Amino acid sequence: MQAKKIFNALMPWLVCAAVLLGATACEPEQTGPRAWLDVPLDGSSVPVGAAIPIIAHAYARDGVAEVLLSINGVAYQRSPAAAGATLAQVKQAWTPQQEGDYILQVVTFSKSGATSNPASARVRVLGKATPTPTPVASRTPTPVISVTPPRDASADLELVSVEAFVVLTKGEQQFCDIRVTYRNTGTIPIPNDYTIQAALDGRPHATITRGRGFGVGGTAEAIFVYQFTGTAYIGINLDSTNAVAESNEANNAFAEARLCGTPVVSVTPSPTIPLPVITLVSTRTPTATPTIPTPAQINFRADQTTITRGQCTTLRWDVENATAVFLEGNGVPGHGTQQVCPNNTTTYTLRVNAQTGATDRNVTINVQAPPSTSTPTRTPTPRDTQGPPAPVLVAPKGTFTACRTSVTLDWNPVSDPSGIKHYIVKWSVDGRSGGTETTGTQHTLTLTCDSKSHTYTWSVQAEDNAGNRGGTSSATFTNPAGLY
C-alpha cells in the first residue's frame, strides 16, 4: 500500500523523466494504461512441457481492470486486478507443448476500457533433456543399487537487495544511482568477465561487465550510474551472460515504485538446494569496471537571430546523452521548439546536465526598432487586407506503424506584416470534428485506439493581427487498429 501511495504521488515524474539513464529525449507524457513484462526476459530459452512463470506489471490512472496474456497473437489468459488498483503485479503461467520460437505479449485494460501498448518478449522453447539411464548388469540377480546423481556443477547468481541512493542534490531535486548486491548460490565459483544488466520501465538501459569472478557463497556489489529522479520500477537481470547458468528466473528481481533516496528494498531469495561445504575457496569481491562518462551532444539555434520589434522567432534544440535539459530554468524534452517574441535584445540559455557535468548554450535574439517614419508629410499606411500564407504541415502524415493514443500536430510558423494573432487548427474523424486556436506551432490530439483503424483529416490556417485569415493547409493520417 505504501508503494502504491508513493507511485501515485510520483506519477508525473515516473511517466516522463528526461534525466533517466542519460535518456536522449523525453517522450510525450503517456496518460493511458501501460504494461511491462518482467519474466521471462526477452531472448530466454525454456524447456518444452514445463510450466513457465509469467510475471507482469500493469498501470492505469483510473484503475487496472484486467491483464491479457497472448501467445503468438492468440489470447491465452485474462487476469483481473485488485479492485481500484492503479499499479498491479500479475502472475500467470504458460506450459509450451512444442518446440519453437514464441512471442509473449501482455496488454493492460483500464476500468474505462482503454488499452495499453503491448509489452513483448521472444522466448525459445527447447526439448527436454532426457537423463541417460544407469546401465544395469543382467547376468546375475545381484540387486541394483540406485545412486542419486549429484547436482550439476554450475554458477548461479541470486539477488540480495536493490538500493537507490542520493549522489547529487540541486535545490530540492535529488539525483540517485542504483546499488545492487547479489550472491553466488551455485556449486562452482563465478568465472571472470561475467555481466549483469539493469532495466528501467522494462527496457534494458545499462550493462556492467565484471573482470573478476568470486567464490561459492560469496557476495558482490555493483553500482549503476543512472542519476535518475524517480521511476516506476527497476529490474536487475543477473543472467545476461553465458558464463552464468541461471537456475531460477525469479532471482531477477524488480523493485517497484521506489522514491529516489529511500532505504534498501530487500528481495526475499527463492529457496535453494543446500550446498555442499567446499573448502579452500576464497571469496573475492570483484572490482567495479570504471565507466567512462559520455558527453552530451547539443544543438541550440533560432530560426532568426535578428527581428523587428513585434515579430517572433522560434528556438529549436536537439540534445543527446543528457540526464536533464532546462530552457531558461524550466525543464524541457531533449528535442523541442519554443516560439519567443522579445521586445528587446534577449539572450536565451539552454542548460544541459550530463554525466560529464552541466553545459550551457546561449542564443541571442537581436531586436531592432521599426523604421522611423518621422517625416513632415506622412503618407497614410494602407490597411493590411492580405492574409498570411498557408502554413506548411510537418507531421503526422500517412499510416502509423502501431496504434497510438495521442499524436502531436506540427507545422512550420508563418509571418505577416501585421504579425500572427493565432493559428486555427481543425480535425475530423469518423464523421466527428473539432478544432482549437493556438499561438504556437504544435497541438497534441487524443486519438482513438480500438479494434478498427481510423483516418484523421487535419488542417491549419493562420490569422494576422489585422483580422485577415490566410490559406489553409490540410493532411491526413491513419491510426491502425490496436491489439484485442
C-alpha positions as CSV (number, residue, x, y, z in Angstrom):
1,M,0.0,0.0,0.0
2,Q,2.9,2.4,0.8
3,A,4.5,1.6,-2.6
4,K,1.2,2.4,-4.2
5,K,0.9,5.8,-2.5
6,I,4.4,6.7,-3.5
7,F,3.8,5.7,-7.0
8,N,0.6,7.8,-7.3
9,A,2.4,10.8,-5.9
10,L,5.4,10.5,-8.3
11,M,3.4,9.5,-11.5
12,P,4.1,12.9,-13.3
13,W,7.9,12.2,-12.8
14,L,7.6,8.4,-13.5
15,V,6.0,8.7,-16.9
16,C,8.3,11.2,-18.4
17,A,11.7,11.8,-16.7
18,A,14.3,13.1,-19.1
19,V,17.1,12.5,-16.6
20,L,16.7,8.7,-16.6
21,L,19.9,6.9,-17.6
22,G,21.2,9.5,-19.9
23,A,18.0,9.3,-21.9
24,T,18.3,11.1,-25.3
25,A,14.8,12.6,-25.2
26,C,11.7,12.7,-23.1
27,E,8.7,11.2,-24.9
28,P,5.3,12.9,-24.6
29,E,3.6,12.1,-21.3
30,Q,1.7,8.8,-21.5
31,T,-1.7,9.3,-19.9
32,G,-3.1,5.9,-20.9
33,P,-2.6,2.4,-19.5
34,R,0.9,0.8,-19.5
35,A,2.2,-2.7,-19.3
36,W,5.6,-4.3,-18.5
37,L,6.7,-7.9,-19.0
38,D,9.1,-8.8,-16.2
39,V,9.6,-12.5,-16.5
40,P,10.6,-14.2,-18.8
41,L,13.2,-11.9,-20.2
42,D,13.4,-11.3,-24.0
43,G,15.6,-13.9,-25.6
44,S,15.1,-16.5,-22.8
45,S,15.2,-20.3,-23.5
46,V,12.8,-22.6,-21.7
47,P,12.1,-26.4,-21.8
48,V,9.0,-27.8,-23.6
49,G,6.3,-29.2,-21.3
50,A,7.4,-27.2,-18.2
51,A,5.2,-24.6,-16.5
52,I,6.8,-21.2,-17.3
53,P,6.1,-18.4,-14.8
54,I,4.8,-15.1,-16.4
55,I,5.2,-12.0,-14.2
56,A,4.0,-8.7,-15.4
57,H,3.2,-5.2,-14.1
58,A,0.2,-3.1,-15.2
59,Y,-0.6,0.6,-14.6
60,A,-3.8,2.6,-15.3
61,R,-4.6,6.0,-13.8
62,D,-8.3,5.2,-13.4
63,G,-7.7,1.6,-12.2
64,V,-6.5,-1.6,-13.8
65,A,-9.4,-3.8,-14.9
66,E,-7.5,-6.8,-16.2
67,V,-4.3,-8.0,-17.9
68,L,-4.4,-10.1,-21.1
69,L,-1.6,-12.6,-21.9
70,S,-1.3,-13.6,-25.6
71,I,0.9,-16.2,-27.2
72,N,1.9,-15.6,-30.8
73,G,-1.0,-13.1,-31.1
74,V,-3.7,-15.5,-29.7
75,A,-5.3,-14.7,-26.4
76,Y,-4.1,-17.2,-23.7
77,Q,-5.2,-15.9,-20.3
78,R,-7.0,-12.9,-18.7
79,S,-6.3,-12.0,-15.1
80,P,-8.3,-9.4,-13.2
81,A,-6.5,-6.9,-10.9
82,A,-7.3,-6.0,-7.3
83,A,-10.3,-3.6,-7.0
84,G,-9.3,0.0,-7.5
85,A,-5.6,-0.8,-8.1
86,T,-3.7,1.7,-10.3
87,L,-0.4,-0.4,-10.2
88,A,-0.8,-4.2,-10.1
89,Q,1.5,-7.2,-10.4
90,V,0.0,-10.2,-12.2
91,K,1.4,-13.7,-12.1
92,Q,0.4,-16.2,-14.8
93,A,1.7,-19.5,-16.1
94,W,2.2,-20.9,-19.5
95,T,3.1,-24.5,-20.5
96,P,4.5,-24.7,-24.0
97,Q,3.7,-28.1,-25.8
98,Q,6.0,-27.8,-28.8
99,E,9.5,-26.5,-29.6
100,G,10.0,-23.3,-31.5
101,D,10.1,-19.5,-31.1
102,Y,7.1,-17.8,-29.4
103,I,6.2,-14.2,-28.8
104,L,4.6,-13.4,-25.4
105,Q,2.6,-10.2,-25.2
106,V,0.9,-8.5,-22.2
107,V,-1.7,-5.8,-22.6
108,T,-3.3,-3.7,-19.8
109,F,-7.1,-2.8,-19.8
110,S,-8.2,0.1,-17.7
111,K,-11.6,0.3,-16.0
112,S,-12.6,2.9,-18.6
113,G,-12.0,0.5,-21.4
114,A,-8.6,2.0,-22.6
115,T,-5.8,-0.4,-23.6
116,S,-2.0,-0.1,-23.4
117,N,0.6,-0.8,-26.0
118,P,1.7,-4.5,-25.7
119,A,4.8,-5.5,-23.8
120,S,6.6,-8.3,-25.6
121,A,9.3,-10.9,-25.1
122,R,10.5,-13.5,-27.6
123,V,11.1,-16.9,-26.0
124,R,12.7,-20.0,-27.5
125,V,11.2,-23.4,-26.4
126,L,13.7,-26.3,-26.4
127,G,13.1,-30.0,-26.0
128,K,13.6,-31.5,-22.5
129,A,16.9,-33.2,-21.8
130,T,16.3,-36.9,-21.1
131,P,18.6,-38.3,-18.4
132,T,20.8,-41.2,-19.5
133,P,19.7,-44.3,-17.6
134,T,22.3,-46.1,-15.5
135,P,23.2,-49.5,-17.2
136,V,22.2,-52.5,-15.1
137,A,24.1,-55.8,-15.3
138,S,21.7,-58.7,-16.0
139,R,24.0,-61.7,-15.9
140,T,23.4,-62.3,-12.2
141,P,20.5,-61.5,-9.9
142,T,22.6,-59.1,-7.9
143,P,20.4,-56.2,-6.7
144,V,20.8,-52.9,-8.5
145,I,21.9,-50.1,-6.2
146,S,20.3,-46.8,-7.3
147,V,22.6,-43.8,-7.0
148,T,21.2,-40.3,-7.0
149,P,23.3,-38.2,-9.3
150,P,24.9,-35.2,-7.7
151,R,23.7,-31.7,-8.5
152,D,25.2,-30.3,-11.7
153,A,28.1,-28.1,-11.2
154,S,27.1,-24.5,-12.1
155,A,27.5,-20.9,-11.2
156,D,24.2,-19.3,-10.1
157,L,23.5,-15.7,-9.1
158,E,20.8,-14.6,-6.7
159,L,19.7,-11.1,-5.9
160,V,20.1,-9.9,-2.3
161,S,19.0,-6.2,-2.5
162,V,18.5,-3.2,-4.7
163,E,19.0,0.3,-3.4
164,A,18.5,3.8,-4.8
165,F,20.9,6.3,-3.1
166,V,21.3,10.1,-3.4
167,V,24.5,11.2,-5.2
168,L,23.6,14.8,-6.1
169,T,21.2,17.4,-4.8
170,K,20.3,20.6,-6.8
171,G,17.8,22.8,-4.9
172,E,15.1,20.4,-3.8
173,Q,15.8,17.9,-6.5
174,Q,17.7,14.7,-5.7
175,F,19.5,12.6,-8.2
176,C,20.2,8.9,-7.5
177,D,22.3,6.0,-8.6
178,I,21.4,2.3,-8.0
179,R,23.4,-0.2,-5.8
180,V,22.9,-3.9,-6.4
181,T,24.0,-6.7,-4.0
182,Y,24.0,-10.3,-5.2
183,R,25.2,-13.8,-4.1
184,N,26.7,-16.9,-5.8
185,T,24.3,-19.8,-4.8
186,G,25.8,-22.2,-7.3
187,T,28.3,-25.0,-6.7
188,I,31.3,-23.5,-8.5
189,P,32.9,-20.1,-8.5
190,I,31.6,-17.3,-10.8
191,P,34.0,-17.0,-13.7
192,N,35.8,-13.9,-14.9
193,D,34.2,-11.4,-17.3
194,Y,30.6,-12.0,-16.4
195,T,27.9,-9.3,-16.9
196,I,24.8,-8.1,-15.1
197,Q,22.1,-5.8,-16.6
198,A,19.7,-3.2,-15.2
199,A,16.4,-2.1,-16.8
200,L,14.1,0.9,-16.2
201,D,10.4,0.5,-17.1
202,G,11.1,-2.9,-18.6
203,R,13.7,-1.7,-21.1
204,P,17.4,-2.5,-20.8
205,H,19.5,0.6,-20.1
206,A,22.9,-0.4,-18.8
207,T,25.2,-3.4,-18.6
208,I,28.2,-3.8,-16.3
209,T,31.0,-6.3,-17.1
210,R,33.0,-7.6,-14.1
211,G,36.6,-8.6,-14.8
212,R,36.9,-10.8,-11.8
213,G,34.7,-13.6,-10.6
214,F,34.1,-14.8,-7.0
215,G,33.6,-18.0,-5.0
216,V,30.7,-20.1,-3.9
217,G,28.5,-18.4,-1.3
218,G,30.3,-15.1,-1.8
219,T,28.6,-11.8,-2.5
220,A,29.4,-8.9,-4.8
221,E,28.2,-5.4,-5.3
222,A,27.6,-3.3,-8.4
223,I,26.6,0.4,-8.8
224,F,24.7,1.5,-11.9
225,V,25.4,5.3,-12.6
226,Y,21.9,6.5,-13.6
227,Q,21.3,9.8,-11.7
228,F,17.6,9.4,-12.2
229,T,14.8,11.3,-10.2
230,G,12.2,8.5,-9.9
231,T,10.9,5.6,-11.9
232,A,8.1,3.0,-11.9
233,Y,10.4,0.1,-11.2
234,I,13.9,-1.1,-11.6
235,G,14.8,-4.5,-13.0
236,I,18.1,-6.3,-12.4
237,N,19.0,-9.2,-14.8
238,L,21.6,-11.4,-13.3
239,D,22.0,-13.9,-16.1
240,S,22.9,-11.7,-19.0
241,T,26.0,-13.8,-19.8
242,N,26.5,-17.4,-21.0
243,A,29.1,-17.8,-18.2
244,V,26.3,-17.9,-15.5
245,A,23.6,-20.6,-15.8
246,E,20.6,-19.0,-14.0
247,S,18.5,-21.8,-12.4
248,N,15.7,-19.7,-11.0
249,E,14.3,-16.9,-13.3
250,A,12.7,-15.3,-10.2
251,N,16.2,-14.3,-9.0
252,N,15.9,-11.4,-11.4
253,A,14.1,-9.1,-9.1
254,F,12.2,-5.9,-9.7
255,A,12.0,-3.1,-7.1
256,E,8.6,-1.3,-7.5
257,A,7.7,2.3,-7.1
258,R,10.8,3.4,-5.4
259,L,11.2,7.0,-4.3
260,C,14.7,8.3,-5.1
261,G,16.8,8.1,-1.9
262,T,14.6,5.6,0.1
263,P,16.2,2.8,2.2
264,V,17.3,-0.5,0.7
265,V,14.4,-2.6,-0.7
266,S,15.3,-6.2,0.2
267,V,14.3,-9.1,-2.1
268,T,13.4,-12.4,-0.5
269,P,15.6,-15.0,-2.2
270,S,14.0,-18.1,-3.7
271,P,14.5,-21.4,-1.8
272,T,17.7,-23.1,-2.9
273,I,19.1,-26.6,-2.6
274,P,21.5,-26.9,0.3
275,L,25.0,-26.5,-1.0
276,P,27.9,-28.9,-0.1
277,V,30.7,-27.5,2.0
278,I,33.6,-26.6,-0.2
279,T,36.9,-25.6,1.4
280,L,39.9,-23.8,0.1
281,V,37.8,-21.4,-2.0
282,S,38.5,-17.8,-1.4
283,T,35.6,-15.3,-1.6
284,R,36.6,-12.3,-3.7
285,T,34.7,-9.1,-4.3
286,P,35.1,-8.2,-7.9
287,T,36.5,-4.8,-8.7
288,A,34.0,-2.5,-10.5
289,T,35.0,-1.7,-14.0
290,P,35.2,2.1,-14.4
291,T,32.6,3.7,-16.6
292,I,33.7,6.4,-19.0
293,P,31.1,9.2,-18.9
294,T,29.5,10.1,-22.3
295,P,29.5,13.9,-23.0
296,A,26.2,15.5,-24.2
297,Q,25.7,16.5,-27.8
298,I,23.9,19.8,-28.0
299,N,22.4,21.8,-31.0
300,F,20.7,25.0,-29.9
301,R,19.6,27.5,-32.5
302,A,17.0,30.0,-33.6
303,D,15.1,30.4,-36.9
304,Q,16.0,34.2,-37.0
305,T,18.6,35.8,-34.7
306,T,17.6,39.4,-35.8
307,I,14.0,40.5,-35.8
308,T,12.0,43.7,-35.7
309,R,10.1,44.6,-32.5
310,G,6.7,43.0,-32.7
311,Q,7.9,40.0,-34.6
312,C,8.6,36.4,-33.3
313,T,11.1,33.7,-33.9
314,T,11.4,30.0,-32.9
315,L,14.1,28.5,-30.7
316,R,15.0,24.9,-31.6
317,W,17.2,22.4,-29.7
318,D,18.3,18.8,-30.1
319,V,20.2,17.2,-27.2
320,E,21.7,13.6,-26.9
321,N,23.3,11.8,-23.9
322,A,21.7,14.2,-21.4
323,T,20.3,13.5,-17.9
324,A,18.3,16.7,-17.8
325,V,17.6,19.7,-20.1
326,F,16.4,23.2,-19.0
327,L,15.4,26.3,-21.1
328,E,15.5,29.4,-19.0
329,G,15.4,27.3,-15.9
330,N,12.3,25.3,-17.0
331,G,12.6,21.5,-17.7
332,V,12.1,20.6,-21.4
333,P,12.4,17.5,-23.5
334,G,15.7,16.7,-25.2
335,H,14.2,17.6,-28.6
336,G,11.8,20.6,-28.9
337,T,10.9,24.1,-30.1
338,Q,9.6,27.2,-28.5
339,Q,8.3,30.5,-30.0
340,V,9.6,33.7,-28.5
341,C,8.6,37.4,-29.2
342,P,11.1,39.6,-27.2
343,N,10.6,43.4,-27.2
344,N,14.3,44.0,-26.6
345,T,17.5,42.1,-27.4
346,T,17.5,39.0,-25.3
347,T,19.8,36.1,-24.7
348,Y,18.2,32.6,-24.1
349,T,20.1,29.9,-22.2
350,L,19.8,26.1,-22.6
351,R,21.3,24.2,-19.7
352,V,22.2,20.5,-20.3
353,N,23.1,18.2,-17.4
354,A,25.0,15.0,-18.3
355,Q,27.3,12.5,-16.6
356,T,30.3,14.8,-17.5
357,G,28.6,17.8,-15.8
358,A,26.5,20.8,-16.7
359,T,26.9,22.7,-20.0
360,D,25.2,26.0,-21.1
361,R,24.4,27.1,-24.7
362,N,23.2,30.6,-25.5
363,V,21.3,32.1,-28.4
364,T,20.9,35.9,-28.6
365,I,17.9,37.4,-30.4
366,N,18.7,41.0,-31.6
367,V,15.5,43.2,-31.6
368,Q,15.6,46.2,-33.9
369,A,13.3,49.2,-33.7
370,P,10.8,49.7,-36.5
371,P,12.0,52.1,-39.3
372,S,11.4,55.8,-38.3
373,T,8.5,57.4,-40.1
374,S,9.0,61.0,-38.7
375,T,8.7,63.0,-42.0
376,P,7.0,66.4,-42.4
377,T,4.3,64.8,-44.6
378,R,3.1,61.3,-43.6
379,T,1.6,59.1,-46.2
380,P,-1.2,57.0,-44.6
381,T,-0.2,53.4,-44.3
382,P,-2.6,51.3,-46.3
383,R,-4.7,48.9,-44.2
384,D,-3.5,45.4,-44.3
385,T,-6.1,43.3,-46.2
386,Q,-3.9,40.4,-47.2
387,G,-4.0,37.2,-45.2
388,P,-0.9,35.3,-44.1
389,P,0.4,32.4,-46.3
390,A,-0.8,28.8,-45.7
391,P,1.4,27.0,-43.1
392,V,3.5,24.1,-44.2
393,L,2.3,20.9,-42.3
394,V,5.2,18.8,-40.9
395,A,3.6,15.8,-39.3
396,P,1.7,13.5,-38.9
397,K,1.1,12.1,-42.3
398,G,0.5,8.6,-43.7
399,T,-0.2,5.5,-41.6
400,F,1.4,4.8,-38.1
401,T,3.2,1.5,-37.6
402,A,1.3,0.9,-34.4
403,C,-1.9,2.1,-32.7
404,R,-1.4,5.4,-30.7
405,T,-3.5,7.1,-28.1
406,S,-2.2,10.6,-28.9
407,V,-0.2,12.5,-31.5
408,T,1.3,16.0,-31.8
409,L,0.2,18.0,-34.8
410,D,3.2,20.0,-36.0
411,W,3.5,22.8,-38.6
412,N,6.0,25.5,-39.6
413,P,5.4,29.1,-38.5
414,V,4.4,31.8,-41.0
415,S,4.9,35.6,-40.9
416,D,2.8,38.6,-41.8
417,P,3.3,42.4,-41.8
418,S,0.6,42.7,-39.1
419,G,2.0,39.9,-37.1
420,I,0.4,36.5,-36.5
421,K,-2.5,36.6,-34.0
422,H,-3.0,32.8,-33.8
423,Y,-3.4,29.6,-35.8
424,I,-6.8,27.9,-36.4
425,V,-6.5,24.1,-36.1
426,K,-9.3,21.8,-37.2
427,W,-9.6,18.0,-37.4
428,S,-12.3,15.4,-38.3
429,V,-12.6,11.6,-38.0
430,D,-15.5,9.1,-38.5
431,G,-18.0,12.0,-39.1
432,R,-16.9,13.9,-35.9
433,S,-14.9,17.1,-36.0
434,G,-13.2,19.5,-33.6
435,G,-10.9,22.5,-33.5
436,T,-8.9,24.9,-31.5
437,E,-6.8,28.1,-31.7
438,T,-3.2,28.4,-30.6
439,T,-0.3,30.8,-30.8
440,G,2.2,28.0,-31.0
441,T,3.0,25.7,-33.9
442,Q,2.0,22.4,-32.2
443,H,-1.1,20.8,-30.8
444,T,-1.5,17.4,-29.0
445,L,-4.5,15.5,-30.2
446,T,-6.0,12.5,-28.4
447,L,-6.6,9.5,-30.7
448,T,-9.0,6.5,-30.7
449,C,-7.1,3.2,-30.4
450,D,-9.5,0.2,-30.6
451,S,-10.1,-2.8,-32.9
452,K,-10.6,-0.6,-36.0
453,S,-8.3,1.8,-37.9
454,H,-9.3,5.5,-38.0
455,T,-8.3,8.1,-40.6
456,Y,-8.0,11.7,-39.4
457,T,-8.0,14.8,-41.5
458,W,-6.5,17.9,-40.0
459,S,-5.8,21.5,-41.3
460,V,-4.1,24.7,-40.1
461,Q,-4.9,28.3,-41.1
462,A,-3.1,31.5,-39.8
463,E,-4.9,34.7,-38.8
464,D,-2.9,38.0,-38.6
465,N,-3.4,40.8,-36.1
466,A,-5.5,42.8,-38.7
467,G,-8.1,40.0,-38.7
468,N,-7.1,38.5,-42.1
469,R,-7.2,34.8,-42.4
470,G,-4.8,33.2,-44.9
471,G,-4.7,29.9,-46.9
472,T,-5.4,26.5,-45.3
473,S,-3.1,23.5,-45.5
474,S,-4.6,20.0,-44.9
475,A,-3.2,16.5,-44.4
476,T,-4.4,13.0,-43.3
477,F,-3.0,10.2,-41.3
478,T,-4.3,6.8,-40.3
479,N,-4.2,5.3,-36.8
480,P,-4.2,1.4,-37.2
481,A,-6.2,-1.0,-35.1
482,G,-4.9,-2.0,-31.7
483,L,-4.4,-5.5,-30.2
484,Y,-7.6,-7.0,-28.9
